[in-house]
């Protein structure tokens, strides 16, 4: 194998290592429509709706209650820190109409961790966005140990077990 064909990341080989799409149980009409529209919704429609909302209503996407409910980003979390996931009410107060805070979505399967104590795995500075295969910068986002995505209601179960992204505003650091 020529040396220039070796990469440091397996991402390039994902299309070649897969054996095709999963043929699951038949989808309900509702889920078939959601799945069919997911890509255009997320990459085109939602982006345009956010722009129109900002133009029409001066909506920045960040609720006005964020400053009252969430700590400032100055409280940086590091690997090994213990945190308490805020209550549902506290987190909902930080979310905009798209269930996001500063672009980071709070997913339905994250609610089960509200009020629990967790340990920070790492603080994120960059990540690979698999939608466009670009490495992107971020701040104020952490990964928590042993908290993984297991799929979505629309797309079904997934065995990849990606870590969920958590905004620091959704977490309270526990003093030692």
N, C-alpha and C positions, 0 to 999 in steps of 0.2 A: 504494500500500500504506500503510495507516495506520501511524503511527510506533509505536503501542503493540503492534503484532503482531511487531515486530522483536526478536529476542533475541540475546544474546551467545554462545549455545552452540547447536550443531547437534543436540544430544541430543533436543530436543523434536521435531525433524523426522524422526528415524530411522524411525518407523513409516510416515510418508508417502513417504519416499524409496525404501524397499525395494520390490521388485517381487514379493514373495512368498518362500516358503521354497524352499530348494534341494531338488530331488528327486534324491538321489544313488543310488548303487548299493543294491540290497537289503541290509538289515542282517542280520547273523547273529542268531539268537534271543537269544544272550547280550547283544549290543550293543543290540538292540531293548528288552530288559528294562531294561538300565542306563539307556538314554536315557529311557524312560518313567518310571522311578523317580527320576531325577536331581533334579527339583524337589522332590517331597515328601521325599526323603532329605535334601537339603541344608538345607531350610527348616524341617522339622518333626522328622523322626526323629533326625538327627544332633544337633540341639540338645537334644532330650530325653535321648538317650543320654549326652551330656556331663554334663547335670544329674544324671542317675541315678548315673553313675560318680563324680561329685564327692560326692554324698550318701552312697553306699555305701562308697566307698574313700578318701574325702578327697582324691580326685584333682583337682589344680588344673589339669591339662592341661600343666603345665610339668615336664619330667623333672628329677629331683634332680641329674643330672649337668650341667645348664645352667651352674650357678655355677662348676664346675671347667673346663668345656670352652670356654665362650664369654666374650669380654671383656664388661666392664660397658658399659651404654649410654652412659657418660660419654664414650667415644671416638666423638664424632660425626664422620661423614663429610660432606664437602661436594663440590659440583660440581667436577670436575677432579681429585679425588684418585685415585690409582692404588691398586688393591686386588688381593689374591690371594684367589680363592674357596677356602675351606677344603676339605680332603679329604672324601671321602664319609664316612669313619669319624667325623671331627670333627663333621660336620653331623648325621649320624644320631644322635649322642650328645645333640644338642640337641632332637630332635624327640619329640613325645609320640606316643601310640598312633594319633593322627589324622594323623600326618605334618605337624604344625604346631608352630610356636613362637610363643607369645603371639598366637595367632589367625591367623598368616600361614602359609599352606600352602607346603610345598616340593614342587613339582610334578615329575613323572617326567622331563620334558624339561629340567629344570634340572641334573640330575646330570652331563650332558656338560660342564659348565663347571667342575667341581671341579678345583682345581689350576691354573686358568688365571689370567692377569693381565688385569684389566679396568679401565675408567675409569668413575668415577661421573658419571652425567649430571646427577642432581639428588637432593637429600634431600627426602623427602616430609613435608609437614605436614598435607595434606588431600587427599582424593580423592573422586570421585563414585562412589558405589556404585550401579551400574546396576540392581541387583535391586530397590531401593526408591526410586531417584532422589533420594537424600539425600547431601549432602556430609558426609563424616565426617573426624574428626581422627585423626592417627596420629603416631607417633614411632618412631625407630629403623629406618625403612624407607627404602631408596634404590632408584633406578632405575639400571641400568648401561647405558652406551652400546651400541647395536647388539645388544642381547639382547632379542628379542621372542618372544611366544607365536605359534605358527603353527597352533594348534588342539589338539584332544585326541583320544585314540584313540576315545573313545565318540562325540563329536560331529563328528569329522572336521576337515579342513583349514579354516582361516579366514584370510582375506586382510587382516583388520584390523590385525594386527601390534601388538598392545598390548604395552607394556613389562611385564616380569615384576617383581614386587615381591621385593626381597631384604632380609632382616633383617640389620642390621649385625653381629649375632653370627655370621653365616655368612661374614663377610669379614674379612681382615686388611689393615690399612692398610700400604702400602709406603712406608717413609721415603724421602725424596728426598735 
